[in-house]
Amino acid sequence: MAAKIPVTIITGFLGSGKTTLIRHLLQNNQGRRIAVLVNEFGELGIDGELLRSCQVCPEDEAETASSPADGSNIVELTNGCLCCTVQEEFLPTMLELLKRRDRLDCILIETSGLALPKPLIRAFRWPDIRNAATVDGVITVVDCEAVANGTLAPDPDAITAQRQADPNLDHDTPLQELFEDQLACADLVTLNKTDLVDELAVTNVLGLVQQELPRAVKIVRSDRGQLDPSLVLGFNAAVEDDLDDRPSHHDDETEHEHDDDISSTHLVFDRSFNPDHLQTQLQALVQQQEIYRIKGFVSVPNKPMRLVLQGVGERFERFYDRPWQPEEPKQTRLVFIGRALDADKIESELAGLTN
């Protein structure tokens, strides 16, 4: 079996310098074939900033490689790297990347600035991912100037807007707790924008950061994300197996005794479905099995548009997002995430539906 692909998670608040660090790593990849997965919640991410302005990949030389079931884009860069943008679902895009294991040396994940790191890391315990990838390390980017000023992030108003725009976030969680959780999960902390403050401020920020670290973690300074890739990559930490040493304010809310039982099923049907009949059957399956999320694209009879379907528990949302492309197969592709899923039963129940 091929070795697991090492995954480096880069976390930090909006504007701290995560994208700048990733762009630097791509421009100085030292021959590594790197995939970048960006979870965008209102941030100017890799696709907008890197693909249109980075010398690594002029826009007219980038080639879209595929469009997984979550609506993300996987773009092949001219330096042999890949870039992905993910609007919501992590799993389908990760599975697409893992299909390219023989063409990748490592994966970088830029989290949303307000995302808790541990739930993402816990996803690497899922069977579909665990056998092929491991979290090599977590890099936390700290805006030294913002922390020195007591705001933690360079634009608190933008953070507030970002938080309110994302219904999946706990809007009541203090920013300080999110900051502490990001630090507690780190294998390396980089103090960015140290050139914007004096040495006394750097020393004070260094002391504040050290107070929040639950164990010995290296802290380095960086100027515009210019860190040697060998410093950022290659921790071999297998973080998904080391979460007990990375305490979080939200452990009681997110820890479950049987997280390893969480799995996913990705089904593809070369046929169309009546959306009302399909949703009724999916709601019945949610009653029968412990299904947490359902998401995908549906081919609808006599409709030139692609139907997006999303379900959380028994709540479903449907909308048409765009026409099917001429070269695109009109397939129905659905991803199910839950505990102890009976994939065969799900597939047989849906295959038996009539239009």
N, C-alpha and C positions, 0 to 999 in steps of 0.2 A: 504494500500500500504506500502511496506517495506520502511524503511528510506533510503535516498540516501547514497551511498557509499562515504565516504570522500576520496578525492584524494589530495596528497601532491606533488607539482611540485618542483623538485630540479634542480636548474640552476647554471651556473658558467662555466668559461672557461675550455678548455681541460687541464687536469693536476691539477685542483684546489683542487680536493679531493672529487668529487661527488660520485664516485663509492665506495670509502673507507667509506664514511658516510652511504651509503645504505647498504653496507656489515655489518657495525656495527649495524644498525637498525634491520637487519634480524637475526643476531646472538643474539640480545638482544630484541627479539620481545615481551617479557613479555606476551606470550600467544596469541598475535594478529595473525590472519591469514592475511598475507600481500601479495599482488601481486605487482610485480615490472615490469614496462614497460620501456624499454631502447631504445632510438632512437639513433642508431649508425651511425655516419658519420666519420669513420676512427678512432674512439676511441676504446681503450681496454675496453670493457663494461662488464656488469654483466655476460653475458654468458661465455666469455673467462676467466675472472678472478675469478668470484664467483663460478661457477659450477665446475671448475677444481682445485681450491685451497682452497676454503672456507670449514671450518670444518662443517658448517651447512649442506652441501650437497656434499658428495664425488661423483665423476663423475659416478661411477658404480651404485649409488643408486638413481640417478635422472631418472625420467621417463617422456618422452615426452607425453603430454596430448593430444595435437591436433596441427594441422597446418592450421590456418585461411587462408582466401583468399588472404591475402597480402604477404604470404610467410614467415611470422614470425613463431617462435616456442614458444609454451607455455609449460613450463617445470614445473612439480610438484616437489617441494623440499621435503626433508625428514622431515622438521619441520612444514609441513602443509601450507607453503607459495607457491606462484607461481612465475615464472619468465618468462618474455616475451622479445624477441628481435624483433625489428621492423626495417626493412630496409628503408621503405618509408612511407607507409600509416598508419596513426594513427587510423583512424576510424574503419576499420575491426577488428583490434586486440582489441580495446576498447570494441567493441560489443561482442567479444568472452568472454572477462573478465566479462562483465555484465551478461552473461548467468550463471556465477558462483557466483552470488550475495549472495546466501545463504551460501557460503563457504568462504566469504571474510569479513574482518573487515575494511580494507583500501587498497588503491592503492598508490604506489610511482611511479612517472614518472621522469626518468633522461633525461633531454633534451640534444640535441646536444649542444656542447659548444658554438656554434655561432648562436644558434636559439634565436629569439626574443620571450620572454615569452608570450606576449599578444595574438598573433594569436593562440597559442595553447590553452590558457585560453578561448578565444572567441569560440573555438570549443565546449566547454561545454554548449553553448547556443543552440546547435543543438538539435532538438526535440528527436532524437534517444538516446542522451546522457543525456540531461537535466533532464529527469524524473527519472533517475536512479543513477546519480552521481553528485557531486558538488566539486569544488576546495576548499579544506579545508584551504590551505595556500601555499605560495610560499617561499621556502628556497633558498637563494642565498649564494653560497660558494665562498669566496674570498681568493685567495692565498696571504697571508700577505707578504711573502717574495718577490713575483713578483711585487706586487704593491709598496712595499718599494723601489724596484730597478727601478721603472718607466716603467716596461714592461707589467704590468697587468696580463700577463700569464707567466708560467714558461719556456715555449719554444716557442718564437715568430715564429720561422721557422716552427714548427709543426702547429701552428695556420694558417699561410699563406698557407701551403699545404692543410690543411683541408678546408680552405675557397675556394681555387681554385678547389678542387675536387668535391665540391657540387654546381651544376649549379643552385640550387634553392636559393642560397644566393646572397645578394647584395654585390658584391665584392668591391664596392667603399665606403661602410660604414666604417668610422673610427672605430678602435677597442675601442676607448674611448667612442663613442656613444653606442656601444653594452654593454659595462661595465655599463654605466649610466642607460640604459634601464633595465638591469638585476637588478640593485639596486632599481630602482624606482618601480618595481613590487613586491618587497619583503615584506613578513610579518615577516621574521626573517633573519638576516644576520649573518653568522658565519665566523669569521676570522680564517682561517686554517693556519697551519704551523707557528704559532707564536713562536714555539720553535727554529726556524731557524734564528730569528732576535732578536735584543736587545729591551729593553723596550721603548727606544726613537722611534725606528722605528714603533713599535706597536702603540704608541700614534699618530704618524704622519699619519699612515694608517687609524686609527680610525677617525681622523679629516677629511681626504679626503672622506671617506665613508659617514660620517654624512652630509657633504656638498651636497651630491647627493640624499639624502633621502627626498622626498617631504612631509613626515609626520613622526610622531613618530613611529620608528621601533626599536625593541630590537636588539642589537648587542652583540654577545657572542663570546668568544674565544673557539677554539677547537684544540685538539692535536690528529692528525690522525683520525679525524671524530668521536671522542669518545664523543658523546652527548647523554644525557638521552632521550629516545624516547618520554617521556612525554613533553619534551621541544620542540620537532620538530613536533609532531602530536597533533591534537586537537585544532586548531585555530578557527574552525567554522566560517571562514571568508566569505564563499560564494563569492569567488573572482570574479567569472564570472558576478556577479551583482554589482561589485565595481570597474570596470575598469576606471571610470572617475577620481578616486583618485589616479590612477597609470599612470602618464603621460609618453609618449614615444616620442622619436625623430621621430618616424615613424607613428604617429597617423594619419596624413593627408593621408598617403599612404594606410593604412590598415583599417581605420574606414569607415563603410558604414551605411547608415541610416537604412537599413533593414537586418542587419546580422541575425536576428532571423528567417528570411525566408529561410535561408540556410538549406537544409535537405539532406538526403541520402536515397538511395534505394539499397537494397542488394538482388539480384535475383539469384536463383539457378535453373538450368535446368538439368533434368536427360536425357540429350541427347548431341549429338555432333553437331558441326557447321562447315560448310565450312568457313575458316577464311576470305577469300576474300568477300564472301557474308555478313558475319557478320560485317566486318569493314565498308562496304558500307552502311549497314543499320544504324550502329552507327553514322557514319558521317551525315547521313540524320537526325537522332534524334537530334544531336548537333545543326543542323540548325533550328529545330522546337522548341527546348526547351533550357532553359538557363542551360546547363550542363557544369560544370567546369572540372571535372575529371571523368575518367572511368578507372577502373583497375580490373583485375581478371585473372582467369585461364579458358582456353577453352579446351574442349575435341574435338579433330579433328578426323573425320572418318578415320579409318585404320591407325592411327598413335599411336605408343606406348608411344610417348613423350607428356608431358603436355605443352601446349602453354600458355605463359604469354602474356597478352595484356594490354597495357597502352595507355591512350589517354588524352591529354591536349588540350582542344578546338578541332580543326580539325586535330591536329597532332597525329598520332598513331605510336606506336612501337610494334613489335611482335617478339618473339623469343621462342624457345623451351628450357626449363631449365633442365628438368630431366624426366626419365621414370615414368609413373604411377606406384605406389606401388601395389602389389598384393591385399592387403586388402583395398585399397583406391577406393571409388566410382568414376568412370569417369564422373564427373559432370562438367558442365560449371557454374562457379560462377563469377558474375560481381557486382561490387559496382559502383554506380553513385552518384556523389556529385554535387549539383547545387542549384538553387533557384526556389522555387515553382514547383518542379518536378511533372509530371503526371506519377506516377509509373505504373498505370494500362495500360496506353498507351505504355510505354516503354516495359512492359512485353508482351503485345499482339503483338506489332510489331516484337519482336524478336521470339516469339513463332510461328509466321506464316512463318518464313524463311524456305526455303527448301535447301537441300544440293545438 
